[in-house]
């Protein structure tokens, strides 16, 4: 089985539970959504260059790096043919810790019973223009070890986030992160919103890689 890989590199994880830790990033071609703030649109273009890599080739690249945290990202990993097969193959190595970044529109059921796998799942808020594409059932399937991430661009996004957190009791069931759209909303406003609404057990998460490097730079 071949997988379409547009980018593979080692860097720090810019967000989520392992923010600041080294990770091997495997970026897949293509996505089923078109979010207003997408920062990897280039990876979704039909004519983007990519490598065809087998499970073994991906695994060998990972092992050559000497890094044990693996992030499968995109694009959208869960729309890739036989992605479950690749995940199970990589998890045969007991040293690897695997994370999948997914956009919240694809059923996560096949992945929630796998050990050493965490899901970092978005819930797309109104400013994304794709909120209607969310698979709401995922909010009931997400586990304690996973992350649900809200990317916010404006106050109405924050209000929607607050309501979703409350409706699905997310802070008691998983890890809740809120991330500002880069240069569109002041993180201080998010902090004030969190304080006013007493959003306990919710974590503000600013994308480290866009602070350390140019926001347009790839491979970081």
One Martini backbone bead per residue (centre of mass of N, CA, C, O) as a GRO file, in nm:
protein
  220
    1UNK     BB    1   0.094   0.037   0.024
    2UNK     BB    2   0.034   0.371  -0.067
    3UNK     BB    3   0.144   0.702   0.032
    4UNK     BB    4   0.074   1.051   0.029
    5UNK     BB    5   0.365   1.254   0.062
    6UNK     BB    6   0.452   1.605   0.115
    7UNK     BB    7   0.581   1.568   0.414
    8UNK     BB    8   0.900   1.527   0.607
    9UNK     BB    9   0.984   1.580   0.959
   10UNK     BB   10   1.168   1.748   1.218
   11UNK     BB   11   1.026   1.878   1.525
   12UNK     BB   12   0.834   2.062   1.704
   13UNK     BB   13   0.554   2.076   1.878
   14UNK     BB   14   0.322   2.346   1.848
   15UNK     BB   15   0.085   2.161   1.975
   16UNK     BB   16  -0.059   2.041   2.246
   17UNK     BB   17   0.048   1.803   2.474
   18UNK     BB   18   0.351   1.814   2.305
   19UNK     BB   19   0.445   2.086   2.338
   20UNK     BB   20   0.797   2.118   2.254
   21UNK     BB   21   0.829   1.845   2.132
   22UNK     BB   22   0.954   1.608   1.963
   23UNK     BB   23   0.874   1.532   1.610
   24UNK     BB   24   0.736   1.334   1.359
   25UNK     BB   25   0.633   1.442   1.039
   26UNK     BB   26   0.337   1.335   0.853
   27UNK     BB   27   0.225   1.454   0.539
   28UNK     BB   28  -0.073   1.459   0.372
   29UNK     BB   29  -0.265   1.445   0.097
   30UNK     BB   30  -0.538   1.609   0.143
   31UNK     BB   31  -0.885   1.736   0.174
   32UNK     BB   32  -1.240   1.772   0.273
   33UNK     BB   33  -1.169   2.068   0.338
   34UNK     BB   34  -1.213   2.456   0.355
   35UNK     BB   35  -1.072   2.650   0.549
   36UNK     BB   36  -1.030   2.985   0.606
   37UNK     BB   37  -0.739   2.929   0.792
   38UNK     BB   38  -0.563   2.760   0.632
   39UNK     BB   39  -0.196   2.662   0.651
   40UNK     BB   40  -0.217   2.396   0.418
   41UNK     BB   41  -0.325   2.433   0.119
   42UNK     BB   42  -0.096   2.314  -0.055
   43UNK     BB   43  -0.161   2.005   0.037
   44UNK     BB   44  -0.459   2.012  -0.129
   45UNK     BB   45  -0.355   2.015  -0.402
   46UNK     BB   46  -0.366   1.832  -0.686
   47UNK     BB   47  -0.055   1.934  -0.792
   48UNK     BB   48   0.101   1.833  -0.567
   49UNK     BB   49   0.380   1.720  -0.449
   50UNK     BB   50   0.473   1.365  -0.404
   51UNK     BB   51   0.514   1.073  -0.217
   52UNK     BB   52   0.545   0.730  -0.251
   53UNK     BB   53   0.474   0.538   0.045
   54UNK     BB   54   0.534   0.291   0.243
   55UNK     BB   55   0.519   0.159   0.544
   56UNK     BB   56   0.822   0.091   0.559
   57UNK     BB   57   0.932   0.369   0.469
   58UNK     BB   58   0.811   0.530   0.698
   59UNK     BB   59   0.938   0.371   0.930
   60UNK     BB   60   1.236   0.412   0.852
   61UNK     BB   61   1.236   0.716   0.876
   62UNK     BB   62   1.160   0.731   1.171
   63UNK     BB   63   1.401   0.562   1.286
   64UNK     BB   64   1.632   0.748   1.172
   65UNK     BB   65   1.566   0.994   1.371
   66UNK     BB   66   1.516   0.898   1.689
   67UNK     BB   67   1.206   0.959   1.714
   68UNK     BB   68   0.897   0.878   1.902
   69UNK     BB   69   0.725   1.105   1.802
   70UNK     BB   70   0.418   1.098   1.613
   71UNK     BB   71   0.278   1.293   1.331
   72UNK     BB   72  -0.031   1.285   1.174
   73UNK     BB   73  -0.100   1.482   0.885
   74UNK     BB   74  -0.204   1.779   0.690
   75UNK     BB   75  -0.451   1.768   0.582
   76UNK     BB   76  -0.621   1.434   0.599
   77UNK     BB   77  -0.562   1.131   0.732
   78UNK     BB   78  -0.862   0.982   0.738
   79UNK     BB   79  -0.878   0.979   0.400
   80UNK     BB   80  -0.678   0.767   0.375
   81UNK     BB   81  -0.583   0.489   0.249
   82UNK     BB   82  -0.531   0.272   0.498
   83UNK     BB   83  -0.464   0.422   0.776
   84UNK     BB   84  -0.509   0.197   0.983
   85UNK     BB   85  -0.280   0.018   0.884
   86UNK     BB   86  -0.050   0.214   0.947
   87UNK     BB   87  -0.101   0.251   1.248
   88UNK     BB   88  -0.070  -0.048   1.329
   89UNK     BB   89   0.216  -0.079   1.222
   90UNK     BB   90   0.357   0.139   1.402
   91UNK     BB   91   0.248   0.007   1.682
   92UNK     BB   92   0.444  -0.239   1.688
   93UNK     BB   93   0.622  -0.020   1.805
   94UNK     BB   94   0.668   0.036   2.144
   95UNK     BB   95   0.825   0.327   2.120
   96UNK     BB   96   0.583   0.454   1.989
   97UNK     BB   97   0.413   0.778   1.962
   98UNK     BB   98   0.086   0.850   1.847
   99UNK     BB   99  -0.046   1.111   1.630
  100UNK     BB  100  -0.363   1.255   1.527
  101UNK     BB  101  -0.463   1.498   1.298
  102UNK     BB  102  -0.805   1.610   1.302
  103UNK     BB  103  -1.108   1.783   1.175
  104UNK     BB  104  -1.402   1.631   1.274
  105UNK     BB  105  -1.548   1.483   1.003
  106UNK     BB  106  -1.440   1.201   1.095
  107UNK     BB  107  -1.468   0.898   1.201
  108UNK     BB  108  -1.306   0.766   1.510
  109UNK     BB  109  -1.376   0.468   1.587
  110UNK     BB  110  -1.119   0.294   1.474
  111UNK     BB  111  -0.913   0.453   1.709
  112UNK     BB  112  -1.021   0.428   2.026
  113UNK     BB  113  -0.867   0.124   2.083
  114UNK     BB  114  -0.577   0.247   2.072
  115UNK     BB  115  -0.268   0.225   2.179
  116UNK     BB  116  -0.048   0.494   2.161
  117UNK     BB  117  -0.297   0.678   2.073
  118UNK     BB  118  -0.366   1.010   1.968
  119UNK     BB  119  -0.617   1.262   1.944
  120UNK     BB  120  -0.634   1.565   1.744
  121UNK     BB  121  -0.938   1.740   1.753
  122UNK     BB  122  -1.143   1.928   1.579
  123UNK     BB  123  -1.357   2.217   1.611
  124UNK     BB  124  -1.545   2.388   1.386
  125UNK     BB  125  -1.604   2.709   1.368
  126UNK     BB  126  -1.773   2.957   1.211
  127UNK     BB  127  -1.514   3.095   1.071
  128UNK     BB  128  -1.445   2.836   0.891
  129UNK     BB  129  -1.716   2.745   0.716
  130UNK     BB  130  -1.742   2.411   0.840
  131UNK     BB  131  -1.932   2.325   1.079
  132UNK     BB  132  -2.142   2.137   0.920
  133UNK     BB  133  -1.909   1.896   0.892
  134UNK     BB  134  -1.938   1.789   1.160
  135UNK     BB  135  -1.895   1.507   1.375
  136UNK     BB  136  -2.072   1.491   1.657
  137UNK     BB  137  -2.015   1.197   1.760
  138UNK     BB  138  -1.714   1.249   1.841
  139UNK     BB  139  -1.779   1.395   2.119
  140UNK     BB  140  -1.854   1.095   2.245
  141UNK     BB  141  -1.562   0.938   2.171
  142UNK     BB  142  -1.371   1.089   2.310
  143UNK     BB  143  -1.086   1.078   2.512
  144UNK     BB  144  -0.883   1.140   2.778
  145UNK     BB  145  -0.609   1.131   2.590
  146UNK     BB  146  -0.719   1.343   2.424
  147UNK     BB  147  -0.795   1.615   2.186
  148UNK     BB  148  -0.966   1.926   2.180
  149UNK     BB  149  -0.980   2.177   1.920
  150UNK     BB  150  -1.007   2.538   1.922
  151UNK     BB  151  -1.036   2.765   1.660
  152UNK     BB  152  -1.003   3.118   1.697
  153UNK     BB  153  -1.124   3.456   1.561
  154UNK     BB  154  -1.373   3.527   1.759
  155UNK     BB  155  -1.632   3.576   1.974
  156UNK     BB  156  -1.833   3.372   1.848
  157UNK     BB  157  -1.643   3.134   1.879
  158UNK     BB  158  -1.631   3.140   2.188
  159UNK     BB  159  -1.932   3.089   2.237
  160UNK     BB  160  -1.946   2.817   2.095
  161UNK     BB  161  -1.735   2.674   2.258
  162UNK     BB  162  -1.872   2.695   2.534
  163UNK     BB  163  -2.128   2.532   2.450
  164UNK     BB  164  -1.985   2.268   2.369
  165UNK     BB  165  -1.843   2.207   2.632
  166UNK     BB  166  -2.105   2.187   2.798
  167UNK     BB  167  -2.285   1.985   2.638
  168UNK     BB  168  -2.025   1.755   2.641
  169UNK     BB  169  -1.837   1.762   2.888
  170UNK     BB  170  -1.524   1.793   2.806
  171UNK     BB  171  -1.347   1.852   3.068
  172UNK     BB  172  -1.431   1.549   3.185
  173UNK     BB  173  -1.328   1.372   2.904
  174UNK     BB  174  -1.093   1.573   2.815
  175UNK     BB  175  -0.878   1.780   2.623
  176UNK     BB  176  -0.885   2.139   2.625
  177UNK     BB  177  -0.827   2.356   2.344
  178UNK     BB  178  -0.718   2.695   2.264
  179UNK     BB  179  -0.670   2.859   1.938
  180UNK     BB  180  -0.540   3.116   1.775
  181UNK     BB  181  -0.558   3.291   1.511
  182UNK     BB  182  -0.316   3.416   1.340
  183UNK     BB  183  -0.348   3.763   1.377
  184UNK     BB  184  -0.686   3.781   1.455
  185UNK     BB  185  -0.648   3.732   1.771
  186UNK     BB  186  -0.619   3.817   2.094
  187UNK     BB  187  -0.508   3.629   2.353
  188UNK     BB  188  -0.613   3.820   2.578
  189UNK     BB  189  -0.914   3.781   2.507
  190UNK     BB  190  -0.923   3.484   2.580
  191UNK     BB  191  -0.847   3.509   2.873
  192UNK     BB  192  -1.088   3.686   2.954
  193UNK     BB  193  -1.301   3.480   2.874
  194UNK     BB  194  -1.209   3.257   3.064
  195UNK     BB  195  -1.248   3.418   3.323
  196UNK     BB  196  -1.548   3.504   3.296
  197UNK     BB  197  -1.636   3.179   3.234
  198UNK     BB  198  -1.476   2.971   3.393
  199UNK     BB  199  -1.253   2.785   3.216
  200UNK     BB  200  -1.186   2.514   3.330
  201UNK     BB  201  -0.968   2.297   3.186
  202UNK     BB  202  -0.855   2.514   2.982
  203UNK     BB  203  -0.622   2.555   2.704
  204UNK     BB  204  -0.394   2.770   2.600
  205UNK     BB  205  -0.275   2.756   2.244
  206UNK     BB  206   0.018   2.851   2.100
  207UNK     BB  207   0.191   2.852   1.807
  208UNK     BB  208   0.522   2.800   1.816
  209UNK     BB  209   0.619   2.786   1.512
  210UNK     BB  210   0.512   3.093   1.458
  211UNK     BB  211   0.725   3.221   1.657
  212UNK     BB  212   1.003   3.101   1.569
  213UNK     BB  213   0.893   3.115   1.279
  214UNK     BB  214   0.781   3.164   0.994
  215UNK     BB  215   0.446   3.121   0.907
  216UNK     BB  216   0.532   3.003   0.600
  217UNK     BB  217   0.703   2.785   0.690
  218UNK     BB  218   0.836   2.482   0.617
  219UNK     BB  219   0.939   2.211   0.807
  220UNK     BB  220   0.829   2.302   1.134
   0.00000   0.00000   0.00000
